[in-house]
Amino acid sequence: MEDFQQFEQDFYQSGYYIDDQEQVAYGYQEAAHQDGQDVDYSAPLPGDFNPSLGLGPSDPPYTGQLFQPAKDSGTDAYMSTDTFEDEPPLLEELGINFDHIWQKTLTVLNPLKPVDGSIMHETDLTGPVLFCIALGATLLMAGKIHFGYVYGISAMGCLGMYTLLNLMSLMAVSYGCVASVLGYCLLPMVGLSTFAIFFSLQGVLGTLLALLVIGWCSLSASKIFISTLAMDGQQLLVAYPCALLYGVFALLTVF
C-alpha cells in the first residue's frame, strides 16, 4: 500500500506546468519580432489565384455586346430568312380549317350537292364536337340533361360504323374519319332539338318531323361514306345503320 502511494506521488510530480507553456509561446513571439520580420498574413500565397491579376498581360479587353454573339458569315444558321411572319397560323397548325368546316356543313345541309372526297378524308373533329355540345345544350334548354347519353351513344355508334365500313369497303377508313362524318351529319338533329325547345314533338307532327330529320341525317352520312370509300351501289346498306344511330338521338330529342 505504501508502494502504491509512493508511485502515485511520483506520477503526478513533474516539472511541466501550464505556465511554462505560456512562457514558451511568449518567447517564440519575441524571437520573431527580434528578427525584424513581420509576417503579412493577408498576402496571397505564391500558388494561389488572384482574380485581380487576370490570366496574363496579353488578354485583350472584351468589346462586344452581352447576350448578342457576333454573327459568323461562314455559317448557314444566320443565312436563313425565317421570321415570325413566315410561320403558319396557329389554327392551321392545329388542323382547324374554317373553310373546310363550312364546306362540310353545306354538304350535310344539302344532300343533293356533290361530295368532295378529299375534304371528307380529313380527320376534322372540331365541327362534330361543336355539334354534340350544341345538341346537349338544346336538350338542356328543353329540360333534358342528356350530355352523357349524347357522348356515349356517339362513341359507340362511331365504333360500330367504323367496324362495319372496314368490313364492307375495300379501302381502309380511320376511326377519326368516321367520327367526323357522323358528327357533321348530326347538324339536322340539332335543328330538331332546337325546335323541341319551343314546341312539343310528342304528336303526329313531331313524329313526322323526327322521321324526316332521321332520313336527312342518314342520307347525308351514307352519301359521304360511299363517295369517300368508292362504295357504289351500297348506299342503302350504309344508310340503314346510320338511320338506327340517328334514331336514338331522335328518341332523346322527342321523349
Secondary structure, DSSP 8 states (H G I E B T S, - for coil): -HHHHHHHHHHH--S--HHHHHHHHHHHHHHHHHTT----TTS--TTS--GGG-S-TT-----S-TT-----TT-SSSS----GGGS--HHHHTT--HHHHHHHHHHHH-TTS---HHHHTS---HHHHHHHHHHHHHHHHTT---HHHHHHHHHHHHHHHHHHHHHH-SS---HHHHHHHHHHTTHHHHHHHHHHHHS--SSHHHHHHHHHHHHHHHHHHHHHHHHHTT-TT-HHHHHHHHHHHHHHHHHHHH-
